[in-house]
Amino acid sequence: MYNKILVAFDGSKASIHALQHTAKLAKTANTKKMVILHVNDEPIDLQQPVYNAEIDQLIEEENHEILSTANGLLLEAGIPYETHILEGDPSRQITSYVKENPYDLIVMGSRGKGLIKGMFLGSVSRAVIHSVDCPVLIVK
């Protein structure tokens, strides 16, 4: 039923719950392909001075830290998966990615890490639901 599942992952508590739920679902459904998609939406203010810091390296370290949580959960569950990292607006990037790479199911947390966006129930998940043609499962 769900041969290809995409999990939107930002390291938030809700996305961790979404990944845990997806791991159980993938085992039960005998999923053939599971993809973890992380969208880095942190804007970098280039007007601010950066001292002794390589911006690309800092972003890569943050992405690695966020995805290490996902890697740990899935390795422990023994589920094959791959990860992808994109940059930009999460709802637009997820939608574009899914339109180019069709999935049977998208799984997302109900709230992400964004301070203002996180105050509104699932602003990213709501935008994705209204923009894709496949089922979207929202996990609290």
Disulfide bonds with the S-S distance in Angstrom:
none
